[in-house]
Amino acid sequence: MYFLNHIKFLLLSTLLLASTGYAKSILVMGDSLSASYNLKVDQGWVSLLENTPDFQKTHYSIVNASISGETTQGGLARLNTLLKTHSPDIVILELGANDGLRGYPLNKTQNNLGAMIQESMEQDAKVLLIGNRIPPNYGKRYTDQFFSLYQSLAEAFSLEAYVPFMLDNVALNDALMLDDGLHPNAEGQKQVLKNIMPFLLPMLSK
């Protein structure tokens, strides 16, 4: 039922974009961190972004295709159809955390993200890559390599926009996190947006 409703939402988004005449669009490919996990939709950073005056001046529209629990493999499988359906000018790519939490081989995660960046660029979309960290109990070597793979991708594809850690000033602050210790609460979502905006706003003005 969730996926059926999600498909209906994406179709409705397409119709709304066509009817409102937005000139440009953004596709958000993320996991629970971008899907308002355990919050109201309007409390998530994507909805907060849509309602900021700076964003509204740009006349961009947003299609949030984020799904809780999504992996880079799942995102890669969905991306081609989403690119063809929405023809986004910008793709915000926020995936990989679930790969890390499940202990997936990092080379597969990096290859999947690289393929998504490549597909987006081939469709003339600019890419904002959003990095993340995983808890230290996975071992220093694995967690360090996980964190650095985002920078490696940003450099390999010469991306103009890359957020090293979306939960900066959030993850270690209990007042900004849900009880699970993995997801930001409503106040934390506001800080997540603050972390992303300095990298996204320059892209919107070009």
BAGUDO-356341 format. One record per residue (C-alpha): residue in one letter; x, y, z; residue number from 0. Coordinates in Angstrom, 3 decimals. Example, Ala and Ser with C-alpha at 12.3 -4.5 7.8 and 13.67 -1.06 7.14 Angstrom:
! BAGUDO-356341
+--------+----------+----------+----------+-----+
! residu !        X !        Y !        Z ! num !
+--------+----------+----------+----------+-----+
!      A !   12.300 !   -4.500 !    7.800 !   0 !
!      S !   13.670 !   -1.060 !    7.140 !   1 !
+--------+----------+----------+----------+-----+
***
This chain:
! BAGUDO-356341
+--------+----------+----------+----------+-----+
! residu !        X !        Y !        Z ! num !
+--------+----------+----------+----------+-----+
!      M !    0.000 !    0.000 !    0.000 !   0 !
!      Y !    2.861 !    2.403 !    0.818 !   1 !
!      F !    4.459 !    1.910 !   -2.580 !   2 !
!      L !    1.093 !    2.273 !   -4.365 !   3 !
!      N !    0.477 !    5.554 !   -2.580 !   4 !
!      H !    4.045 !    6.635 !   -3.356 !   5 !
!      I !    3.485 !    5.999 !   -7.070 !   6 !
!      K !    0.224 !    7.939 !   -6.941 !   7 !
!      F !    2.063 !   10.818 !   -5.266 !   8 !
!      L !    4.713 !   10.903 !   -7.992 !   9 !
!      L !    2.060 !   10.874 !  -10.733 !  10 !
!      L !    0.186 !   13.674 !   -9.007 !  11 !
!      S !    3.422 !   15.645 !   -8.694 !  12 !
!      T !    3.954 !   15.323 !  -12.433 !  13 !
!      L !    0.466 !   16.633 !  -13.185 !  14 !
!      L !    0.857 !   19.513 !  -10.751 !  15 !
!      L !    4.182 !   20.549 !  -12.259 !  16 !
!      A !    2.666 !   20.592 !  -15.711 !  17 !
!      S !   -0.328 !   22.653 !  -14.593 !  18 !
!      T !    1.594 !   25.244 !  -12.582 !  19 !
!      G !    4.127 !   25.957 !  -15.297 !  20 !
!      Y !    7.313 !   25.642 !  -13.259 !  21 !
!      A !   10.286 !   26.146 !  -15.536 !  22 !
!      K !   12.718 !   23.964 !  -13.610 !  23 !
!      S !   12.568 !   21.058 !  -11.202 !  24 !
!      I !   14.567 !   19.216 !   -8.554 !  25 !
!      L !   14.462 !   15.471 !   -7.971 !  26 !
!      V !   15.361 !   14.319 !   -4.457 !  27 !
!      M !   16.608 !   10.734 !   -4.318 !  28 !
!      G !   16.957 !    9.846 !   -0.666 !  29 !
!      D !   16.111 !    7.473 !    2.150 !  30 !
!      S !   14.342 !    8.008 !    5.480 !  31 !
!      L !   16.528 !   11.029 !    6.212 !  32 !
!      S !   14.803 !   12.835 !    3.354 !  33 !
!      A !   11.400 !   11.147 !    3.687 !  34 !
!      S !   10.307 !   12.777 !    6.977 !  35 !
!      Y !   10.758 !    9.558 !    8.941 !  36 !
!      N !    8.312 !    9.429 !   11.916 !  37 !
!      L !    7.388 !   13.067 !   11.280 !  38 !
!      K !    4.712 !   14.926 !    9.386 !  39 !
!      V !    5.668 !   15.469 !    5.762 !  40 !
!      D !    5.790 !   19.232 !    6.219 !  41 !
!      Q !    8.362 !   18.855 !    9.026 !  42 !
!      G !   10.985 !   17.250 !    6.790 !  43 !
!      W !   13.835 !   19.268 !    5.331 !  44 !
!      V !   12.508 !   18.908 !    1.773 !  45 !
!      S !    9.171 !   20.495 !    2.642 !  46 !
!      L !   10.925 !   23.112 !    4.757 !  47 !
!      L !   13.064 !   23.949 !    1.735 !  48 !
!      E !    9.993 !   24.447 !   -0.449 !  49 !
!      N !    8.632 !   27.005 !    2.008 !  50 !
!      T !   11.743 !   29.153 !    2.387 !  51 !
!      P !   11.542 !   32.592 !    0.753 !  52 !
!      D !   14.910 !   32.096 !   -0.954 !  53 !
!      F !   13.686 !   28.928 !   -2.632 !  54 !
!      Q !   10.294 !   30.300 !   -3.610 !  55 !
!      K !   11.972 !   33.149 !   -5.476 !  56 !
!      T !   13.603 !   30.633 !   -7.819 !  57 !
!      H !   10.358 !   29.122 !   -9.193 !  58 !
!      Y !   11.810 !   25.617 !   -8.973 !  59 !
!      S !    9.523 !   22.708 !   -8.151 !  60 !
!      I !   10.525 !   19.640 !   -6.131 !  61 !
!      V !    9.732 !   15.967 !   -6.623 !  62 !
!      N !   10.678 !   14.074 !   -3.478 !  63 !
!      A !   11.208 !   10.443 !   -4.506 !  64 !
!      S !   12.796 !    9.491 !   -1.182 !  65 !
!      I !   11.750 !    6.194 !    0.421 !  66 !
!      S !   12.489 !    5.045 !    3.962 !  67 !
!      G !   14.859 !    2.085 !    3.933 !  68 !
!      E !   16.099 !    2.800 !    0.411 !  69 !
!      T !   19.543 !    1.530 !   -0.582 !  70 !
!      T !   21.767 !    2.679 !   -3.417 !  71 !
!      Q !   20.802 !   -0.446 !   -5.355 !  72 !
!      G !   17.104 !    0.384 !   -5.030 !  73 !
!      G !   17.713 !    4.014 !   -5.923 !  74 !
!      L !   19.686 !    3.064 !   -9.005 !  75 !
!      A !   16.895 !    0.728 !  -10.140 !  76 !
!      R !   14.328 !    3.556 !   -9.873 !  77 !
!      L !   16.372 !    6.459 !  -11.159 !  78 !
!      N !   16.105 !    5.994 !  -14.921 !  79 !
!      T !   12.303 !    6.057 !  -14.898 !  80 !
!      L !   12.240 !    9.071 !  -12.590 !  81 !
!      L !   14.668 !   10.987 !  -14.812 !  82 !
!      K !   12.573 !   10.282 !  -17.899 !  83 !
!      T !    9.325 !   11.145 !  -16.118 !  84 !
!      H !   10.385 !   14.391 !  -14.467 !  85 !
!      S !   13.377 !   15.636 !  -16.525 !  86 !
!      P !   14.906 !   17.344 !  -13.465 !  87 !
!      D !   17.425 !   20.141 !  -13.769 !  88 !
!      I !   18.965 !   19.163 !  -10.426 !  89 !
!      V !   19.204 !   15.789 !   -8.713 !  90 !
!      I !   19.818 !   15.796 !   -4.972 !  91 !
!      L !   21.369 !   12.418 !   -4.206 !  92 !
!      E !   21.130 !   11.393 !   -0.544 !  93 !
!      L !   21.626 !    7.642 !   -0.366 !  94 !
!      G !   24.061 !    5.153 !    1.120 !  95 !
!      A !   23.314 !    5.233 !    4.838 !  96 !
!      N !   21.232 !    2.052 !    4.678 !  97 !
!      D !   24.006 !    0.334 !    2.737 !  98 !
!      G !   26.419 !    1.201 !    5.510 !  99 !
!      L !   24.084 !    0.164 !    8.311 ! 100 !
!      R !   23.649 !   -3.213 !    6.612 ! 101 !
!      G !   27.377 !   -3.640 !    6.131 ! 102 !
!      Y !   27.252 !   -3.703 !    2.333 ! 103 !
!      P !   30.595 !   -3.759 !    0.505 ! 104 !
!      L !   31.583 !   -0.134 !    0.091 ! 105 !
!      N !   32.789 !   -0.604 !   -3.480 ! 106 !
!      K !   29.231 !   -1.597 !   -4.453 ! 107 !
!      T !   27.793 !    1.448 !   -2.707 ! 108 !
!      Q !   30.305 !    3.697 !   -4.434 ! 109 !
!      N !   29.662 !    2.094 !   -7.825 ! 110 !
!      N !   25.888 !    2.461 !   -7.444 ! 111 !
!      L !   26.169 !    6.110 !   -6.470 ! 112 !
!      G !   28.600 !    6.699 !   -9.310 ! 113 !
!      A !   26.175 !    5.158 !  -11.780 ! 114 !
!      M !   23.380 !    7.394 !  -10.473 ! 115 !
!      I !   25.555 !   10.487 !  -10.831 ! 116 !
!      Q !   26.509 !    9.437 !  -14.349 ! 117 !
!      E !   22.895 !    8.803 !  -15.390 ! 118 !
!      S !   21.797 !   12.158 !  -13.992 ! 119 !
!      M !   24.571 !   14.029 !  -15.773 ! 120 !
!      E !   23.784 !   12.255 !  -19.039 ! 121 !
!      Q !   20.261 !   13.674 !  -18.719 ! 122 !
!      D !   21.785 !   17.173 !  -18.316 ! 123 !
!      A !   20.939 !   17.353 !  -14.615 ! 124 !
!      K !   23.304 !   18.916 !  -12.106 ! 125 !
!      V !   23.968 !   16.768 !   -9.049 ! 126 !
!      L !   24.115 !   17.756 !   -5.396 ! 127 !
!      L !   25.688 !   14.836 !   -3.547 ! 128 !
!      I !   24.867 !   14.583 !    0.150 ! 129 !
!      G !   27.238 !   12.567 !    2.308 ! 130 !
!      N !   26.668 !   10.860 !    5.609 ! 131 !
!      R !   28.319 !    8.953 !    8.429 ! 132 !
!      I !   27.448 !    5.694 !   10.145 ! 133 !
!      P !   27.827 !    4.889 !   13.886 ! 134 !
!      P !   31.352 !    4.108 !   15.113 ! 135 !
!      N !   30.397 !    0.621 !   16.291 ! 136 !
!      Y !   30.874 !   -0.586 !   12.712 ! 137 !
!      G !   34.617 !   -0.212 !   13.158 ! 138 !
!      K !   36.899 !    2.729 !   12.430 ! 139 !
!      R !   38.173 !    1.426 !    9.104 ! 140 !
!      Y !   34.713 !    0.788 !    7.676 ! 141 !
!      T !   33.185 !    4.022 !    8.998 ! 142 !
!      D !   36.091 !    6.142 !    7.771 ! 143 !
!      Q !   35.990 !    4.562 !    4.321 ! 144 !
!      F !   32.229 !    5.006 !    4.186 ! 145 !
!      F !   32.504 !    8.704 !    4.973 ! 146 !
!      S !   35.304 !    9.293 !    2.457 ! 147 !
!      L !   33.585 !    7.565 !   -0.477 ! 148 !
!      Y !   31.325 !   10.599 !   -0.960 ! 149 !
!      Q !   34.267 !   12.948 !   -1.301 ! 150 !
!      S !   35.919 !   10.509 !   -3.708 ! 151 !
!      L !   32.797 !   10.550 !   -5.880 ! 152 !
!      A !   32.531 !   14.331 !   -5.765 ! 153 !
!      E !   36.115 !   14.626 !   -6.940 ! 154 !
!      A !   35.836 !   11.886 !   -9.568 ! 155 !
!      F !   32.823 !   13.544 !  -11.200 ! 156 !
!      S !   33.972 !   17.129 !  -10.538 ! 157 !
!      L !   30.679 !   17.881 !   -8.821 ! 158 !
!      E !   30.092 !   21.537 !   -8.138 ! 159 !
!      A !   28.080 !   20.777 !   -4.996 ! 160 !
!      Y !   28.784 !   18.262 !   -2.257 ! 161 !
!      V !   27.571 !   18.226 !    1.361 ! 162 !
!      P !   30.091 !   16.189 !    3.395 ! 163 !
!      F !   27.746 !   15.340 !    6.284 ! 164 !
!      M !   24.044 !   16.177 !    6.252 ! 165 !
!      L !   23.656 !   15.583 !   10.005 ! 166 !
!      D !   26.465 !   17.923 !   10.996 ! 167 !
!      N !   25.577 !   19.615 !   14.326 ! 168 !
!      V !   22.594 !   17.258 !   14.573 ! 169 !
!      A !   23.709 !   13.647 !   15.022 ! 170 !
!      L !   25.430 !   14.127 !   18.390 ! 171 !
!      N !   22.775 !   16.432 !   19.827 ! 172 !
!      D !   20.076 !   14.373 !   21.563 ! 173 !
!      A !   17.744 !   17.373 !   21.530 ! 174 !
!      L !   17.713 !   17.262 !   17.715 ! 175 !
!      M !   17.372 !   13.501 !   17.247 ! 176 !
!      L !   14.557 !   10.991 !   17.551 ! 177 !
!      D !   14.844 !    8.321 !   20.224 ! 178 !
!      D !   16.343 !    5.855 !   17.728 ! 179 !
!      G !   19.483 !    7.995 !   17.573 ! 180 !
!      L !   19.568 !    7.755 !   13.771 ! 181 !
!      H !   16.986 !   10.237 !   12.512 ! 182 !
!      P !   16.560 !   13.971 !   13.145 ! 183 !
!      N !   13.417 !   15.209 !   14.851 ! 184 !
!      A !   11.470 !   18.241 !   13.679 ! 185 !
!      E !   14.009 !   20.683 !   15.116 ! 186 !
!      G !   16.866 !   18.619 !   13.731 ! 187 !
!      Q !   15.340 !   18.779 !   10.262 ! 188 !
!      K !   15.685 !   22.552 !   10.391 ! 189 !
!      Q !   19.433 !   22.207 !   11.012 ! 190 !
!      V !   19.704 !   19.639 !    8.211 ! 191 !
!      L !   18.252 !   22.240 !    5.846 ! 192 !
!      K !   20.761 !   24.797 !    7.114 ! 193 !
!      N !   23.530 !   22.329 !    6.293 ! 194 !
!      I !   22.268 !   21.850 !    2.744 ! 195 !
!      M !   21.190 !   25.363 !    1.744 ! 196 !
!      P !   24.665 !   26.908 !    1.277 ! 197 !
!      F !   25.460 !   24.251 !   -1.324 ! 198 !
!      L !   22.072 !   24.224 !   -3.041 ! 199 !
!      L !   21.326 !   27.940 !   -3.362 ! 200 !
!      P !   24.225 !   28.687 !   -5.758 ! 201 !
!      M !   22.961 !   25.897 !   -8.025 ! 202 !
!      L !   19.507 !   27.479 !   -8.172 ! 203 !
!      S !   20.849 !   30.797 !   -9.388 ! 204 !
!      K !   22.609 !   29.344 !  -12.429 ! 205 !
+--------+----------+----------+----------+-----+
***
